[in-house]
Amino acid sequence: MKIKDIVNRDLVTLTNCDQEPIHIPGMIQPHGFLMGLTNDWIIDYCTSNISSFIDLSYTQALGNKFENVFGSKAQEQIFNYINSDTVQDVFPLEIELLQKKFQVNIHKSNDIYVLEAEAQFDKQILADIYTQTIQFVTQMNNTKSLKDLCALVAEGTREITGYDRVMIYRFDEQYNGEVYAESCRKDLEPFLGLHYPHTDIPVQARELYIRNQLRLIADINYEPVPIFTIDNSEDKNLDLSLSILRSTSPIHVQYLKNMGVGATLTISLIHHDRLWGLIACHHYSEKNISPEVRLAAKLQGQFITSQIDIRESNDENINAKKSIEALEHLTALDLPLAEDSLNTIIKMPELLTLCNSGGVSILFRNKIYKNGLTPEDDQIKAFVEQVENKKSTAFYTTRKISDDFPKLERCSNFAGVVYHSLGNSNHIIWYRPETVSEINWAGDPEKSIIKDKKGLHPRNSFNIWKQIVKGQSSIWKQYEINAAAKYAHSLHNNLMMILLSEEEEKYRLQSEILRETNSELENINWISTHDLQEPLRKIQMITSKLLSEKSGNPEDSDFDSLERVSKSAARMRELLQDILKYTRIKNMNETAEKIDLNLIFEAATDEISELILENNAVIECERLPEVKAIGFLMKQLFLNIIQNSLKYASTERSPVIKITASKKPVIINNPVNINISCNWVKFSDNGIGFDQKYADSIFKVFTRLHTQQEYSGSGIGLALCKKIMQTLGGTITAEGKLGHGTSITIYFPCNEEDTLI
């Protein structure tokens, strides 16, 4: 059997320490010993210092069954402990191994059970720890802010553990650390408020802090103890991520030595699965603490993490309440819906209080309204232009505008902004001025690595190094961002209401003008259809009398002129009567009722029976449906369509008019694509027809496809038909083919609430 150690001998320097496999060092600290057991109880790993604790060497232990080395009783105790409900990382197993008492922490690493044994401590009086904890909880309930709570935890942890210095270390978004609270011996220089760069704790170390939330170095000057194993694979190692005895990175050890630290205890503060901070305990000589004290210290960390949301909420609630009150005041303003209201809004102090800004501007219709500390107008427009070009979102916020827009002219009035688009190139922007801040670093953060004759090593100077930070504002809190967003939404709605109100006023004025114009047109119409008919009647009477007098002498030159005057007057009178019919539809008050179209057809054909005979026309009509309509309008429509077919009959054949109808309702789409149930009636003739491209225009007033000499008429007949159908919520269509005839179809909605218009 060949035995080898698993010490990781890869050269670690400050240039590659962020890649150091700190979870598999292959070594432990010497204040305890370690064994690794397989599932069948073979001792597969053992540290070389086991002989310092019991009368056994690692070579005697490796490869043997645990029971054969330590006895069945010890194996049974371990088996029961592993399979019990005991929280194993909290309560170590108290066990006797080869007549020596130990406290053993056990965890599983892949398929190996890792046993870490420390000599049993003198029994800590648990009652003392319990009393201290109860007192702490009472005091904790009296703290209001998170900072007060952290200060209390620092004091309590130092009292329980006895370390010289206890710091509550808080990370920012980039994992730069700040000593947020501290308790230390009076003779020590305080570290409170000092900042440490993120490079002090590499990424893999932060990840390990999340997995293993308690780390202990009992003596910074310890000599690492190698772990040995049976050599049965080339790359054999043991993951010690959850180990309490794991040896620390030599880079970190040197860092602590440079600080003058002799021993440390570190407790992770996990909040929402992220490393929020650490409880970092320093002692300036070697120091170890019992499992009970470790548990009590870890409990202090739980106090903090359980209270972070509550205390941060308490801290923010006071300020958030002011923002909410400002928002409520602004949204409750009863201002007229006019652009001038912006002059009132912009001067409201609540608009600044809303998100604790230094200034605010509203850009509406290319006019800027502003209050407080704001950039110049041209700077505002330049910023808006760049935001619109660079950002696709309607919202943007930053505390350091130069990071995103380095070409913007620097202005101390707006280092930070909250920007909201209000649509239609309108915007509201809150500004925060530059806050020149001084950060105290524990040494120059740019010199966390020192190079000398011996190469690279951690910095050994932790003297305060002051950094002046410019060009950024204080951080926008989430409640401030939320309040700004809510008001921007409210203002957007108000601006839309202003625009709608203005459009409504324009529409009202246009409607008023239209009503006046329509009134004038109706007056003109009245004159046309009533006052002008009287002189036309007189003209017809006079010409008729003169024609009668000259009837005996048709060769008289005046006879032909008088006849033309009489015909023109008759045509004019017919046109005026058609106009009267057309306008009468608009102003009528009759309501639609059930109409039998068969009766309408009979009445219409009776009225023009002589005209039908004169044209030798044949009219064939199917059974027609009952529809909701107005009787006299339907008669007028039937007359107009039939007379149109007779007027435009072909000279090559006698007119035939076929009237067909739907046997049951059909479904057609209205202009907004809604299915409507309808009845239809179609008038088809064999007349001269028309080009289909004129299918829509023939229904327009005064539209004619032929000259007056070819076919007489006013050009209102089919327009009148369309007007009638629109009045009833129906529609009318035409299909034609030159030389083959015309089909006119009318549609009636079955339901009163439906419309085809």
C-alpha positions in Angstrom: 0.0 0.0 0.0 1.5 3.3 -1.1 0.6 6.5 0.9 1.0 10.0 -0.4 -0.1 13.5 0.7 -2.6 15.6 -1.3 -1.0 19.0 -0.6 -1.8 21.4 -3.5 1.7 22.6 -4.5 0.6 24.8 -7.4 2.5 28.1 -7.1 0.1 30.8 -5.9 1.1 34.4 -6.5 -0.9 37.7 -6.4 -1.2 37.5 -10.2 -3.2 34.3 -10.0 -4.7 34.3 -6.5 -8.2 34.8 -7.9 -7.8 31.3 -9.4 -6.3 29.6 -6.4 -8.2 26.4 -5.5 -8.7 27.3 -1.9 -11.2 24.6 -1.3 -8.6 21.8 -1.9 -5.5 22.9 -0.1 -4.7 19.4 1.0 -3.8 20.7 4.4 -5.5 21.8 7.7 -4.8 23.9 10.7 -3.0 22.1 13.6 -5.5 22.7 16.4 -7.4 19.5 15.4 -7.0 16.4 13.2 -9.0 15.1 10.2 -10.0 11.7 8.9 -11.9 10.9 5.7 -14.1 7.7 5.7 -15.6 5.9 2.7 -19.1 4.6 2.7 -17.8 1.2 3.9 -16.0 2.8 6.8 -12.4 2.6 5.3 -10.2 5.4 6.6 -9.1 6.9 3.2 -7.7 10.2 4.4 -5.9 11.2 7.6 -3.7 14.1 8.7 -0.2 13.6 9.8 -0.8 15.3 13.2 -3.2 12.6 14.5 -0.4 11.3 16.6 -0.3 14.6 18.5 -3.8 13.9 19.8 -4.0 10.1 20.2 -1.6 7.2 20.3 -1.9 6.5 16.6 0.0 7.4 13.4 -1.6 8.3 10.1 0.1 5.3 8.5 -1.5 3.0 11.1 -4.9 4.5 10.4 -5.0 4.7 6.6 -6.6 1.8 4.7 -8.1 0.2 7.9 -11.7 -0.2 8.9 -12.7 2.5 11.4 -14.1 -0.1 13.8 -10.8 -2.0 13.8 -8.9 1.1 14.8 -11.4 2.9 17.2 -13.8 0.1 18.2 -17.4 -0.6 17.5 -18.8 1.7 20.1 -17.2 4.8 18.5 -18.4 3.6 15.0 -21.9 3.2 16.3 -21.9 6.7 17.9 -20.8 8.2 14.6 -23.3 6.2 12.6 -26.2 7.4 14.9 -25.0 11.0 14.7 -24.8 11.0 10.9 -28.3 9.5 10.6 -29.9 11.6 13.4 -31.9 14.8 13.1 -29.2 16.7 14.9 -28.1 19.8 13.0 -24.5 18.6 12.5 -22.9 21.9 11.6 -24.3 23.4 14.9 -23.7 20.6 17.5 -20.5 18.6 17.2 -20.4 15.0 18.4 -18.8 14.5 21.7 -16.9 11.2 21.5 -14.1 9.3 23.1 -11.3 8.0 20.7 -8.6 5.8 22.1 -9.4 7.1 25.7 -9.2 10.7 24.6 -12.3 13.0 24.6 -13.0 15.0 21.4 -15.6 17.2 19.8 -16.1 16.1 16.2 -17.6 18.0 13.3 -18.8 15.7 10.5 -19.8 16.6 7.0 -20.0 14.8 3.7 -17.7 15.8 0.8 -18.8 14.0 -2.3 -18.7 10.3 -1.3 -16.4 10.9 1.7 -17.5 11.5 5.3 -15.0 14.1 6.7 -14.4 13.9 10.5 -12.7 16.9 12.1 -11.8 16.3 15.7 -10.7 18.9 18.3 -9.8 18.2 21.9 -12.8 18.7 24.1 -13.0 22.2 25.5 -13.7 23.0 29.1 -17.4 23.1 29.4 -18.6 26.6 28.6 -21.4 27.6 31.0 -24.3 27.6 28.5 -26.4 29.5 31.0 -24.1 32.5 30.6 -24.4 32.4 26.8 -28.2 32.1 27.1 -28.3 35.1 29.5 -26.2 37.2 27.2 -28.4 36.2 24.2 -31.6 37.1 26.0 -30.1 40.5 27.0 -29.0 41.0 23.4 -32.5 40.3 22.0 -34.0 42.8 24.4 -31.5 45.5 23.4 -32.0 44.6 19.7 -35.7 45.3 19.9 -34.8 48.8 21.1 -32.7 49.6 18.1 -34.4 51.5 15.2 -31.9 51.6 12.4 -29.8 48.9 10.8 -26.6 50.7 11.7 -27.6 50.7 15.4 -28.3 47.0 15.2 -24.9 46.3 13.6 -23.2 48.3 16.3 -25.0 46.3 19.0 -24.1 43.0 17.3 -20.4 44.0 17.1 -20.5 44.8 20.9 -22.3 41.6 21.7 -20.1 39.4 19.6 -17.0 40.8 21.3 -18.5 40.3 24.7 -19.4 36.7 23.9 -16.2 35.7 22.1 -13.5 37.8 23.8 -11.8 38.9 20.5 -9.9 42.2 20.6 -11.8 43.7 17.6 -15.1 42.8 16.1 -16.2 44.5 12.8 -19.4 44.4 10.8 -18.1 44.5 7.3 -20.6 45.5 4.6 -20.2 45.0 0.8 -21.3 47.3 -1.9 -22.5 46.2 -5.4 -18.9 45.7 -6.5 -17.9 43.9 -3.3 -15.8 46.8 -2.0 -16.1 46.5 1.8 -16.8 49.1 4.5 -16.4 48.7 8.2 -20.1 49.5 8.9 -19.9 49.0 12.7 -17.1 48.1 15.1 -16.3 47.3 18.7 -12.7 47.1 19.8 -10.3 47.5 22.7 -9.9 51.2 23.7 -6.2 51.1 23.1 -6.6 50.0 19.4 -7.0 52.4 16.5 -10.6 52.2 15.2 -11.3 50.9 11.7 -14.9 52.2 11.6 -15.7 53.8 8.3 -12.6 52.4 6.5 -13.1 51.0 3.0 -11.4 47.9 1.6 -11.2 47.1 -2.2 -12.9 44.1 -3.6 -9.5 42.6 -4.5 -8.9 41.9 -0.8 -11.4 39.1 -0.9 -11.2 37.2 -4.3 -14.3 35.8 -6.0 -13.7 32.2 -5.1 -13.3 33.2 -1.4 -16.6 35.1 -1.5 -18.3 32.0 -2.9 -16.7 29.9 -0.2 -18.1 32.3 2.5 -21.5 31.6 1.1 -21.1 27.8 1.4 -19.3 27.7 4.8 -20.6 30.5 7.0 -18.1 30.2 9.8 -14.3 30.3 9.4 -11.7 30.2 12.2 -7.9 30.8 12.3 -6.7 30.0 15.8 -3.1 31.0 15.2 -2.0 33.0 12.2 1.5 31.6 12.6 0.5 28.0 12.3 2.3 25.4 10.3 -0.1 23.7 7.9 -0.6 20.0 8.5 -0.7 17.8 5.3 -3.5 15.3 4.6 -2.4 11.8 3.5 -4.3 9.2 1.5 -3.8 5.8 0.0 -2.3 6.5 -3.5 -4.9 4.9 -5.8 -5.4 7.7 -8.3 -3.3 10.4 -9.9 -5.5 13.5 -9.1 -6.9 12.5 -5.8 -8.0 15.4 -3.6 -10.5 16.2 -0.9 -12.9 19.1 -1.1 -12.7 21.0 2.2 -15.3 23.7 1.4 -17.3 22.9 4.5 -14.3 22.2 6.8 -13.8 24.1 10.0 -10.0 23.1 10.0 -9.3 23.9 6.4 -5.9 25.5 5.9 -6.1 29.1 4.8 -4.6 30.6 1.6 -1.0 31.7 2.2 -1.8 35.0 0.5 -4.6 35.7 3.0 -2.3 34.6 5.9 0.3 37.1 4.8 -2.4 39.8 4.4 -3.5 39.2 8.0 0.1 39.2 9.2 0.7 42.5 7.6 -2.2 43.8 9.6 -0.7 42.4 12.8 -3.5 40.0 13.4 -2.9 36.8 15.5 -6.2 35.0 15.2 -9.5 35.5 13.4 -13.1 34.4 13.4 -15.3 35.2 10.3 -19.0 34.8 10.1 -20.8 35.2 6.8 -23.9 37.5 6.5 -26.1 36.1 3.8 -29.0 38.1 2.5 -31.2 37.0 -0.4 -28.6 34.4 -1.3 -25.9 37.1 -1.7 -22.9 37.8 0.5 -24.1 41.0 2.2 -21.2 41.3 4.6 -19.1 39.6 7.3 -18.7 39.6 11.0 -14.9 39.9 11.1 -13.3 39.2 14.5 -9.6 39.9 15.0 -7.4 39.0 17.9 -3.8 40.2 18.3 -2.5 36.9 19.7 -3.5 33.3 19.1 -7.1 32.4 20.2 -9.4 29.5 19.8 -13.0 29.3 21.0 -15.3 26.5 21.9 -18.1 25.2 19.6 -20.7 26.7 22.0 -19.1 30.2 21.6 -18.8 29.7 17.9 -22.5 28.9 17.8 -23.4 32.0 19.9 -21.3 34.1 17.5 -22.9 32.6 14.5 -26.3 33.4 16.1 -25.3 37.1 16.2 -24.9 36.9 12.4 -28.4 35.4 12.1 -29.7 38.3 14.1 -28.4 40.8 11.6 -29.5 38.9 8.4 -32.9 38.3 9.8 -33.3 42.0 10.4 -31.8 43.6 7.3 -35.0 43.9 5.3 -36.9 45.2 8.4 -34.3 47.7 9.5 -33.6 49.0 6.0 -37.4 49.3 5.6 -37.6 51.3 8.8 -34.7 53.5 7.7 -36.4 54.1 4.3 -40.0 54.3 5.6 -39.4 57.7 7.2 -38.1 59.2 4.0 -40.5 57.2 1.8 -43.4 58.6 3.8 -42.3 62.1 2.8 -42.1 61.0 -0.8 -45.6 59.5 -0.6 -47.0 62.6 1.0 -45.4 64.7 -1.7 -46.8 62.4 -4.4 -50.3 62.5 -2.9 -50.2 66.3 -2.7 -49.2 66.6 -6.3 -51.7 64.1 -7.7 -54.5 65.7 -5.7 -53.9 69.1 -7.3 -57.1 70.4 -9.0 -55.6 72.4 -11.9 -57.3 73.4 -15.1 -56.6 71.3 -18.1 -54.3 73.8 -19.8 -50.6 74.1 -20.6 -50.3 77.1 -18.2 -50.9 74.6 -15.3 -47.2 73.5 -15.8 -46.1 76.9 -14.5 -47.9 76.0 -11.2 -46.7 72.4 -11.0 -43.0 73.2 -11.6 -43.0 75.6 -8.7 -44.4 73.1 -6.2 -41.8 72.2 -3.6 -43.3 68.7 -3.4 -42.0 68.1 -6.9 -38.5 68.2 -5.5 -39.4 66.4 -2.2 -40.9 63.6 -4.2 -37.5 62.0 -4.9 -35.2 64.3 -2.8 -33.8 66.0 -6.0 -32.0 69.3 -6.3 -33.9 70.3 -9.4 -36.5 69.3 -11.9 -37.4 70.2 -15.5 -40.4 69.5 -17.7 -40.0 69.7 -21.5 -43.4 70.1 -23.1 -43.9 71.2 -26.7 -40.3 72.1 -26.9 -40.7 74.6 -24.0 -38.7 74.0 -20.8 -40.2 74.5 -17.4 -37.7 74.2 -14.5 -37.1 74.7 -10.8 -34.2 74.3 -8.5 -30.6 73.3 -9.4 -30.9 72.4 -13.1 -28.6 72.6 -16.2 -29.0 75.3 -18.8 -31.7 74.8 -21.4 -29.3 73.9 -24.1 -27.7 71.3 -21.8 -31.1 69.8 -21.1 -31.9 69.5 -24.8 -28.5 68.0 -25.5 -29.0 65.4 -22.7 -32.5 64.5 -23.9 -31.2 64.1 -27.5 -28.4 61.8 -26.3 -30.8 59.7 -24.1 -33.2 59.3 -27.0 -30.4 58.2 -29.3 -28.7 55.9 -26.9 -31.5 54.5 -24.7 -34.4 52.6 -26.2 -36.3 52.8 -22.9 -38.6 55.6 -21.7 -36.9 55.5 -18.3 -33.3 56.1 -17.3 -31.6 56.8 -14.0 -28.0 57.2 -12.9 -25.9 58.7 -10.1 -23.0 59.3 -12.5 -24.1 60.6 -15.8 -20.6 60.8 -17.2 -20.4 57.0 -17.2 -23.1 56.8 -19.9 -22.7 60.1 -21.6 -19.0 61.2 -21.4 -19.4 63.8 -24.1 -21.9 65.8 -22.2 -20.7 69.1 -20.9 -19.8 68.7 -17.3 -22.3 70.4 -14.9 -22.1 70.2 -11.1 -25.9 70.7 -11.1 -26.7 67.3 -12.6 -24.4 64.5 -11.8 -27.4 62.2 -11.2 -30.7 62.1 -13.0 -34.0 60.3 -13.1 -35.5 60.7 -16.6 -39.0 59.8 -17.8 -40.4 60.2 -21.3 -43.9 61.6 -21.4 -44.5 60.7 -25.0 -44.6 63.0 -28.1 -41.0 64.2 -27.3 -42.1 65.5 -23.9 -40.1 64.6 -20.8 -39.7 65.2 -17.0 -36.2 65.0 -15.5 -35.2 65.2 -11.8 -31.6 66.2 -11.1 -29.2 65.7 -8.2 -26.1 67.8 -7.9 -22.6 66.5 -7.7 -21.7 65.2 -4.2 -17.9 65.5 -3.6 -17.2 62.7 -1.1 -14.2 61.6 0.8 -13.6 57.8 1.1 -11.1 56.6 3.7 -9.4 53.4 2.4 -7.3 51.1 4.5 -4.3 51.8 2.3 -4.2 52.8 -1.3 -6.8 50.6 -3.2 -4.6 50.9 -6.3 -1.7 49.4 -4.4 -3.2 46.4 -2.9 -0.3 44.4 -4.4 3.2 45.4 -3.6 6.3 44.6 -5.7 9.8 44.5 -4.2 12.9 42.4 -4.4 11.1 39.4 -3.1 8.4 39.7 -5.8 4.7 40.4 -5.4 2.9 40.3 -2.0 -0.1 41.8 -0.2 0.2 45.4 0.9 1.7 45.9 4.3 0.4 49.5 4.8 -3.1 50.0 6.1 -2.7 53.7 6.8 -5.7 55.7 5.9 -5.6 56.7 2.3 -8.2 59.4 1.4 -9.9 59.3 -2.0 -11.8 62.4 -3.3 -14.8 61.2 -5.5 -16.3 63.7 -7.9 -18.8 63.7 -10.7 -21.5 61.6 -9.0 -24.5 62.3 -6.9 -25.9 60.4 -3.9 -27.6 57.1 -4.7 -31.2 57.2 -5.8 -33.2 55.1 -3.4 -35.7 52.6 -4.8 -38.7 54.4 -3.2 -37.5 57.7 -4.7 -37.3 56.0 -8.2 -40.8 54.5 -7.6 -42.3 57.9 -6.5 -40.8 59.6 -9.6 -42.2 56.9 -11.9 -45.7 57.2 -10.4 -45.8 61.0 -10.7 -44.3 60.8 -14.3 -47.2 58.4 -15.1 -49.7 60.8 -13.6 -48.2 63.8 -15.4 -48.2 61.9 -18.6 -52.0 61.3 -18.2 -52.5 65.0 -17.4 -50.6 66.1 -20.4 -52.7 63.7 -22.6 -55.8 65.2 -21.0 -54.5 68.7 -21.9 -53.9 67.6 -25.5 -57.3 65.9 -25.7 -59.0 69.0 -24.1 -57.4 71.2 -26.7 -58.4 68.8 -29.5 -61.9 68.7 -28.1 -62.0 72.6 -28.1 -60.8 72.6 -31.7 -63.4 70.0 -32.6 -66.1 72.1 -30.8 -65.1 75.2 -32.7 -65.0 73.3 -36.0 -68.4 71.8 -35.2 -69.7 75.2 -34.5 -68.4 76.5 -37.8 -69.8 73.4 -39.5 -73.2 74.0 -37.9 -73.2 77.6 -39.0 -72.2 76.5 -42.5 -74.8 73.8 -42.6 -77.4 76.3 -41.4 -76.4 78.7 -44.2 -76.5 75.8 -46.7 -80.0 74.8 -45.5 -81.1 78.4 -46.0 -79.6 78.4 -49.5 -81.3 75.0 -50.0 -84.6 76.4 -48.8 -84.2 79.3 -51.3 -83.3 76.9 -54.0 -86.1 74.5 -53.4 -88.9 76.9 -52.5 -88.2 80.6 -53.5 -86.7 79.7 -56.9 -89.5 77.4 -57.8 -92.0 80.3 -58.0 -90.1 82.3 -60.7 -89.6 79.0 -62.6 -93.4 78.3 -62.5 -94.0 81.9 -63.9 -91.4 81.3 -66.6 -93.1 78.0 -67.6 -96.5 79.7 -67.5 -95.4 82.6 -69.7 -93.5 80.4 -72.2 -96.4 78.0 -72.3 -98.8 80.8 -73.1 -96.5 82.2 -75.8 -96.0 78.8 -77.3 -99.8 78.3 -77.4 -100.1 81.7 -79.3 -97.5 80.7 -81.8 -98.6 77.1 -82.2 -100.3 77.9 -85.4 -97.0 79.1 -86.9 -94.2 76.7 -85.8 -91.9 78.2 -88.5 -91.7 81.4 -86.4 -88.0 81.8 -85.3 -89.2 82.7 -81.7 -91.0 79.4 -81.4 -87.9 77.2 -81.2 -86.3 79.6 -78.6 -89.4 79.6 -76.4 -89.6 75.8 -76.5 -85.9 75.5 -75.4 -86.6 78.0 -72.5 -89.6 75.9 -71.4 -87.6 72.7 -71.4 -84.8 74.3 -69.5 -87.2 75.6 -66.9 -88.8 72.2 -66.5 -85.4 70.6 -66.1 -84.4 73.2 -63.5 -87.6 72.6 -61.6 -87.1 68.8 -61.7 -83.5 69.3 -60.3 -84.8 71.5 -57.5 -87.4 68.9 -56.6 -84.7 66.2 -56.4 -82.6 68.4 -54.2 -85.6 68.9 -51.9 -86.1 65.1 -51.7 -82.4 64.6 -50.9 -82.3 67.1 -48.0 -85.7 66.0 -46.7 -84.2 62.6 -45.8 -81.7 64.3 -43.4 -84.3 66.3 -41.5 -87.1 63.8 -41.3 -88.4 62.5 -37.9 -90.1 59.3 -39.0 -89.1 56.0 -37.4 -88.5 52.7 -39.1 -91.1 50.0 -38.8 -91.8 46.6 -40.3 -92.5 47.1 -44.0 -93.6 44.5 -46.6 -91.5 45.2 -49.6 -94.0 43.4 -51.9 -96.5 46.1 -51.1 -93.8 48.8 -51.8 -93.1 47.2 -55.2 -96.8 47.1 -56.2 -97.2 50.8 -55.2 -94.1 51.9 -57.1 -95.0 50.0 -60.3 -98.6 51.3 -60.2 -97.3 54.9 -60.1 -95.1 54.4 -63.2 -97.2 51.8 -65.0 -97.6 54.1 -68.1 -93.9 54.6 -68.2 -93.4 50.8 -68.1 -95.8 50.3 -70.9 -94.3 53.1 -73.0 -90.9 51.4 -72.7 -92.4 47.9 -73.4 -90.6 46.8 -70.3 -90.9 43.5 -68.4 -90.5 43.5 -64.6 -90.1 40.1 -62.9 -90.2 40.1 -59.1 -89.6 37.3 -56.6 -91.2 37.2 -53.2 -89.6 40.0 -51.2 -88.9 40.0 -47.4 -90.3 42.2 -44.7 -87.7 44.7 -43.4 -87.4 47.5 -40.9 -87.8 50.7 -43.0 -89.7 53.8 -43.7 -92.5 53.3 -46.2 -92.3 56.4 -48.4 -88.5 56.2 -48.6 -88.7 52.6 -49.8 -91.2 53.6 -52.4 -88.9 56.5 -53.5 -85.9 54.0 -53.6 -87.8 51.5 -55.7 -89.0 54.2 -58.1 -85.5 55.6 -58.5 -83.9 52.3 -59.3 -86.6 51.1 -61.7 -86.8 54.4 -63.5 -83.0 54.4 -63.8 -83.2 50.9 -65.5 -85.8 52.2 -67.9 -83.9 55.4 -68.6 -80.6 53.6 -69.4 -82.3 50.8 -71.4 -80.5 49.4 -74.5 -81.8 50.5 -77.9 -81.2 47.0 -79.1 -83.6 45.1 -76.9 -86.7 45.7 -74.7 -85.9 46.3 -71.1 -86.2 43.4 -68.7 -85.8 44.1 -64.9 -85.5 41.2 -62.5 -85.9 41.7 -58.8 -84.6 38.9 -56.6 -84.2 38.7 -52.8 -82.5 36.6 -50.1 -84.5 33.6 -49.0 -82.9 33.8 -45.5 -80.5 36.3 -43.8 -76.9 36.3 -45.0 -73.7 37.4 -43.1 -71.6 40.2 -44.4 -68.9 42.4 -42.9 -69.4 46.0 -42.0 -66.6 48.6 -42.3 -65.1 47.7 -39.0 -65.1 44.0 -39.9 -67.9 42.9 -37.7 -70.2 40.2 -39.1 -73.8 41.5 -39.6 -76.9 39.4 -40.4 -78.7 41.0 -43.4 -81.5 40.6 -45.9 -80.9 41.8 -49.5 -82.8 42.8 -52.6 -81.2 42.9 -56.0 -82.4 44.9 -59.1 -80.9 43.5 -62.3 -81.5 44.9 -65.8 -80.3 44.3 -69.4 -79.6 47.9 -70.1 -76.5 49.7 -71.4 -74.5 48.9 -68.1 -71.4 50.8 -67.0 -67.7 50.4 -66.4 -67.2 48.7 -63.0 -64.6 51.4 -62.1 -67.4 53.8 -61.6 -69.3 51.5 -59.1 -68.7 53.9 -56.2 -68.9 57.3 -57.9 -72.4 56.7 -59.4 -73.8 57.1 -55.9 -72.3 60.6 -55.5 -74.5 63.7 -55.8 -74.6 65.2 -59.3 -72.4 62.4 -60.7 -73.3 61.5 -64.3 -71.6 59.1 -66.7 -73.4 60.6 -69.8 -74.2 64.0 -71.1 -77.5 65.7 -70.7 -78.1 65.4 -74.5 -77.6 61.6 -74.3 -79.6 61.0 -71.1 -81.5 63.5 -69.2 -81.6 63.6 -65.4 -80.3 65.5 -62.3 -77.6 63.1 -61.2 -79.2 62.8 -57.8 -81.3 59.6 -58.1 -78.8 57.0 -57.0 -77.3 59.4 -54.5 -80.8 59.6 -53.0 -80.9 55.8 -52.8 -77.6 55.6 -51.0 -78.8 58.3 -48.5 -82.0 56.3 -47.9 -80.1 53.1 -47.1 -77.6 54.9 -44.8 -80.6 56.4 -42.9 -81.8 52.8 -42.3 -78.3 51.6 -41.3 -78.0 49.6 -44.5 -76.0 50.0 -47.7 -76.2 49.8 -51.5 -73.8 48.4 -54.1 -73.7 48.3 -57.9 -72.2 45.9 -60.4 -72.1 46.8 -64.1 -70.7 45.7 -67.4 -70.8 47.9 -70.5 -73.5 46.7 -73.0 -74.8 43.9 -70.7 -76.7 45.7 -67.9 -76.5 46.8 -64.3 -77.3 45.1 -60.9 -78.1 47.3 -57.9 -78.3 45.5 -54.5 -79.6 46.9 -51.3 -78.9 45.4 -47.8 -81.0 45.7 -44.7 -79.6 44.7 -41.2 -81.8 42.2 -39.4 -81.1 43.7 -36.0 -81.8 47.4 -35.2 -78.6 47.9 -33.3 -76.5 46.7 -36.3 -75.2 49.0 -39.0 -73.5 48.6 -42.3 -72.3 52.3 -42.5 
